[in-house]
Amino acid sequence: MPSNNNDTFSSVESGQLHVAIIGSGSGAFACAIKAAENGASVTMIEGADIIGGCCVNIGCVPSKILIRAAQLAHQQRANPFDGIADNQPKINRSLLAAQQTALVEELRSAKYQRIIDNNPAITLLKGYARFKNQNTLLVRDSDGADVEVHTDRTLIATGATPTIPPINGLIGTPYWTSTDALLVEELPDSLIVIGSSVVAIEIAQAYVRLGCEVTILARHTLLYAEDPLLGEKLTECFEKEGIRVLKNTQANDISYDGRSFTLDTNTGILKADKLLVSTGRHANTAQLGLENVAVETDNSGAILVNNKMQTSTANIYAAGDCADMPQFVYVAAAAGSRAAINMTGGDAKLDLSTMPAVIFTDPQVATVGLTEEQATTQGYEIISRVLDMDNVPRALANFETDGFIKLVADKATGKIIGAQILAHEGGEIIQSAALAMHNNMTVNGLAGQLFPYLTMVEGLKLCAQTFSKDVKELSCCAG
């Protein structure tokens, strides 16, 4: 509890290890729970009005509700079965937004606030923290007063913020970030999306399925950082749905006349009711006083950590989107938990070599391990195979054969070192590929496994079989 003079804070019994955590997202809570389990006293510091961070409030949860609702609307409008009539869906964006908000509040209460309320080892302190030195934080409260927090170990888990590109005329217009797009209560007739990576393309497809006219401006191509086949085939799927994808396109000037946006681009003039800017996120580290504790960052401000989540200052750790690691909530949580173990005397490392990733478009993009280019850069001599989804019996039965499964293997050993998938429910397939890689399986080993017939994941086995045979010549469920 705060002391009588209100300038210091302590929740620590004499001799008890004290862990301070800046932030209250998934990485922060994973650290708090594990540190408390290991006997530490934990002070969680949060400057925002609500706890829970990005995922539950403005990221994973509301986005997946929106995406699922849009998918159901799309299936009503255009289903693949001859005997089921298509119907134009009636969409009430206001009711959908209210449902999103209700579930977000329910999960925030159950998975975040309840933990603080029920765990006496964890204390929440509201305010914005910055480092005075490596064992002292200054926390500015709502009245502008600084409270000192003395700490033995500190975790930085402050997340990230949307990066807004320096386009002439953009600042001052009512453009959307992903937060706005997820929670607005009215649908526009038309939407331009600047950006071509995960968040941009998920929201773009959701909005076209809710009835909007959507144009994507891609600086290069869709999913430029991934295997090129993923972006190429996903673009084809998007264009079939009516999404206009403008590759190698940038806005040079933006204006807003009170009703609509006008973008002057290198491919011509574009107009739309609304504009979504989704060009990545940057770490929330600028106001932490990291220079006072010699914590190193990269050029974008992301904190550099080792595989134990330690920064360049031994008793300060970082996890989640503010650190130089993949921006996924499950990575943040795993990092927070391992940081807590190491803070309390353990020795835990985070291995991201078989980290699966999913983009929730439809079909879904799912990846794990290395692409061909990455493997070659690392010195592998590789072999790879691509299986089109029209070779997968379940995809045929679903009348959803868009996409492919690709496996990358080390030529010398046959060991699987990467998988790239574009498929309906591809996210439900990728974990099997990740487990196969984690257990050092070869393509022959995977090809010899038993997979239940008429499942999408059977496509992994079929793709593995293509390394040694033509699966088109096999009967159904041939072993």
Backbone hydrogen bonds, N-H to C=O, Kabsch-Sander energy under -0.5 kcal/mol:
donor,donor_aa,acceptor,acceptor_aa,energy
3,S,8,T,-1.7
6,N,3,S,-1.6
9,F,148,E,-2.2
10,S,1,M,-0.7
16,Q,13,E,-2.3
19,V,17,L,-0.5
19,V,41,S,-3.0
20,A,18,H,-0.5
20,A,153,R,-2.7
21,I,43,T,-2.8
22,I,155,L,-2.9
23,G,21,I,-0.8
23,G,45,I,-3.1
25,G,157,A,-0.5
29,F,25,G,-2.6
30,A,26,S,-2.4
31,C,27,G,-1.9
32,A,28,A,-2.6
33,I,29,F,-2.7
34,K,30,A,-1.9
35,A,31,C,-2.9
36,A,32,A,-2.3
37,E,33,I,-2.2
38,N,34,K,-1.7
39,G,36,A,-1.7
40,A,35,A,-2.5
41,S,17,L,-3.0
42,V,121,A,-3.1
43,T,19,V,-2.6
44,M,42,V,-0.5
44,M,123,T,-3.3
45,I,21,I,-3.3
46,E,125,L,-2.0
52,G,24,S,-1.3
56,V,52,G,-0.7
57,N,53,G,-1.0
58,I,54,C,-2.5
59,G,54,C,-1.4
59,G,55,C,-0.7
61,V,55,C,-2.0
63,S,59,G,-2.3
64,K,60,C,-2.2
65,I,61,V,-1.8
66,L,62,P,-2.1
67,I,63,S,-2.7
68,R,64,K,-2.3
69,A,65,I,-2.4
70,A,66,L,-2.4
71,Q,67,I,-2.1
72,L,68,R,-2.2
73,A,69,A,-2.1
74,H,70,A,-2.3
75,Q,71,Q,-2.4
76,Q,72,L,-1.8
77,R,73,A,-1.8
78,A,74,H,-2.4
84,I,81,F,-1.3
85,A,83,G,-0.5
87,N,76,Q,-3.1
91,I,89,P,-0.7
92,N,90,K,-0.5
93,R,91,I,-0.6
96,L,92,N,-2.0
97,A,93,R,-2.6
98,A,94,S,-2.0
99,Q,95,L,-2.1
100,Q,96,L,-2.5
101,T,97,A,-2.6
102,A,98,A,-2.2
103,L,99,Q,-2.1
104,V,100,Q,-2.4
105,E,101,T,-2.5
106,E,102,A,-2.1
107,L,103,L,-2.8
108,R,104,V,-2.6
109,S,105,E,-2.0
110,A,106,E,-2.4
111,K,107,L,-3.1
112,Y,108,R,-1.2
113,Q,108,R,-2.3
114,R,109,S,-2.1
116,I,112,Y,-1.6
117,D,113,Q,-2.6
118,N,114,R,-2.1
119,N,115,I,-1.1
119,N,116,I,-0.5
122,I,119,N,-1.8
123,T,42,V,-2.5
125,L,44,M,-3.3
125,L,123,T,-0.5
127,G,46,E,-2.1
128,Y,140,R,-1.9
130,R,138,L,-1.6
131,F,288,L,-3.1
132,K,133,N,-0.5
132,K,136,T,-2.6
133,N,136,T,-1.6
136,T,133,N,-1.5
137,L,149,V,-2.8
138,L,130,R,-3.1
139,V,137,L,-0.6
139,V,147,V,-3.0
140,R,128,Y,-2.7
140,R,138,L,-0.6
141,D,139,V,-0.6
141,D,145,A,-2.7
144,G,141,D,-2.0
147,V,139,V,-2.4
148,E,7,D,-2.2
149,V,137,L,-2.8
150,H,9,F,-0.9
150,H,148,E,-0.5
151,T,135,N,-2.3
152,D,18,H,-2.1
153,R,18,H,-1.8
154,T,315,N,-2.1
155,L,20,A,-2.7
156,I,317,Y,-2.7
157,A,22,I,-2.6
157,A,155,L,-0.6
161,T,282,H,-2.7
163,T,280,G,-2.8
164,I,162,P,-0.5
167,I,165,P,-2.1
168,N,252,N,-0.7
170,L,167,I,-2.1
173,T,170,L,-2.1
175,Y,173,T,-1.4
176,W,275,L,-3.6
181,A,177,T,-2.1
182,L,178,S,-2.1
183,L,179,T,-1.2
184,V,180,D,-1.6
191,L,213,E,-2.9
192,I,274,K,-2.1
193,V,215,T,-3.1
194,I,192,I,-0.5
194,I,276,L,-3.1
195,G,193,V,-0.7
195,G,217,L,-2.1
201,I,197,S,-2.5
202,E,198,V,-2.1
203,I,199,V,-2.2
204,A,200,A,-2.2
205,Q,201,I,-2.0
206,A,202,E,-2.0
207,Y,203,I,-2.5
208,V,204,A,-1.9
209,R,205,Q,-1.9
210,L,206,A,-1.1
211,G,208,V,-0.9
212,C,207,Y,-2.5
213,E,189,D,-2.4
214,V,212,C,-0.6
215,T,191,L,-2.1
216,I,244,R,-3.3
217,L,193,V,-3.2
218,A,216,I,-0.7
218,A,246,L,-2.6
219,R,217,L,-0.6
223,L,196,S,-2.5
224,Y,221,T,-0.9
226,E,223,L,-2.0
230,L,227,D,-1.6
231,G,227,D,-1.0
232,E,228,P,-2.2
233,K,229,L,-2.4
234,L,230,L,-2.3
235,T,231,G,-2.1
236,E,232,E,-1.5
237,C,233,K,-1.9
238,F,234,L,-2.8
239,E,235,T,-2.6
240,K,236,E,-1.7
241,E,237,C,-1.1
241,E,238,F,-0.6
242,G,238,F,-0.5
242,G,239,E,-0.9
243,I,238,F,-2.3
244,R,214,V,-2.3
245,V,243,I,-0.7
246,L,216,I,-3.0
246,L,244,R,-0.6
247,K,245,V,-0.8
248,N,220,H,-2.3
249,T,218,A,-2.7
249,T,246,L,-0.6
252,N,264,D,-3.3
253,D,264,D,-1.3
254,I,168,N,-2.5
255,S,262,T,-2.2
257,D,260,S,-1.9
261,F,272,A,-3.4
262,T,255,S,-2.6
263,L,270,L,-3.1
264,D,253,D,-2.9
265,T,263,L,-0.8
265,T,268,G,-2.1
266,N,250,Q,-1.5
268,G,265,T,-1.4
270,L,263,L,-2.6
272,A,261,F,-1.7
274,K,190,S,-1.5
276,L,192,I,-3.0
277,V,176,W,-2.8
277,V,275,L,-0.5
278,S,194,I,-2.9
278,S,276,L,-0.7
279,T,163,T,-0.6
282,H,161,T,-2.9
284,N,159,G,-2.6
285,T,283,A,-1.6
288,L,285,T,-1.5
292,N,289,G,-1.8
293,V,290,L,-1.4
295,V,290,L,-1.7
296,E,294,A,-0.6
298,D,302,A,-2.5
301,G,298,D,-1.6
303,I,322,C,-2.7
304,L,296,E,-2.1
306,N,310,Q,-1.8
309,M,306,N,-1.9
311,T,313,T,-0.6
311,T,316,I,-2.5
314,A,312,S,-0.5
316,I,313,T,-2.3
317,Y,154,T,-3.3
318,A,309,M,-2.0
319,A,156,I,-2.1
322,C,319,A,-0.5
323,A,320,G,-1.9
324,D,303,I,-2.3
325,M,323,A,-2.2
328,F,326,P,-1.8
332,A,328,F,-2.2
333,A,329,V,-2.5
334,A,330,Y,-2.0
335,A,331,V,-2.6
336,G,332,A,-2.7
337,S,333,A,-2.3
338,R,334,A,-2.1
339,A,335,A,-2.5
340,A,336,G,-2.0
341,I,337,S,-1.9
342,N,338,R,-2.3
343,M,339,A,-2.5
344,T,340,A,-1.6
345,G,342,N,-1.1
346,G,341,I,-3.1
350,L,307,N,-2.2
351,D,349,K,-0.6
352,L,350,L,-0.6
355,M,352,L,-1.4
357,A,367,T,-2.4
359,I,365,V,-3.2
361,T,359,I,-1.3
364,Q,423,A,-1.9
365,V,359,I,-1.9
366,A,364,Q,-0.5
366,A,421,I,-2.6
367,T,357,A,-2.4
368,V,419,A,-2.0
370,L,417,I,-2.8
375,A,371,T,-2.6
376,T,372,E,-2.5
377,T,373,E,-2.4
378,Q,374,Q,-1.7
379,G,376,T,-1.6
380,Y,375,A,-2.4
382,I,380,Y,-0.6
383,I,409,A,-2.4
385,R,407,L,-1.7
387,L,405,I,-3.2
388,D,386,V,-0.6
389,M,403,G,-2.2
391,N,388,D,-1.9
392,V,389,M,-1.8
395,A,392,V,-0.5
396,L,392,V,-1.9
397,A,393,P,-2.5
398,N,394,R,-1.9
399,F,395,A,-0.5
399,F,396,L,-1.1
400,E,395,A,-2.4
404,F,422,L,-1.7
405,I,387,L,-2.3
406,K,420,Q,-2.6
407,L,385,R,-2.0
408,V,418,G,-2.7
409,A,383,I,-3.1
410,D,415,K,-2.7
411,K,381,E,-2.9
411,K,409,A,-0.5
414,G,410,D,-3.3
416,I,441,M,-2.5
417,I,408,V,-2.9
418,G,408,V,-1.4
419,A,368,V,-2.6
420,Q,406,K,-2.2
421,I,366,A,-2.8
422,L,404,F,-2.7
423,A,364,Q,-2.1
426,G,423,A,-2.3
428,E,425,E,-1.7
429,I,426,G,-1.4
430,I,426,G,-1.6
432,S,429,I,-1.2
433,A,429,I,-1.0
434,A,430,I,-2.3
435,L,431,Q,-2.6
436,A,432,S,-2.1
437,M,433,A,-2.3
438,H,434,A,-2.7
439,N,435,L,-1.7
440,N,437,M,-1.9
441,M,436,A,-2.7
443,V,414,G,-2.1
446,L,442,T,-2.4
447,A,443,V,-2.4
448,G,444,N,-1.3
449,Q,446,L,-1.4
451,F,449,Q,-0.6
455,T,452,P,-0.6
458,E,455,T,-0.8
459,G,456,M,-2.0
460,L,457,V,-1.8
461,K,457,V,-0.7
462,L,458,E,-2.2
463,C,459,G,-2.5
464,A,460,L,-2.4
465,Q,461,K,-2.3
466,T,462,L,-1.2
467,F,464,A,-1.3
468,S,465,Q,-1.9
469,K,465,Q,-1.6
471,V,469,K,-0.8
473,E,470,D,-1.9
474,L,471,V,-1.4
478,A,475,S,-1.6
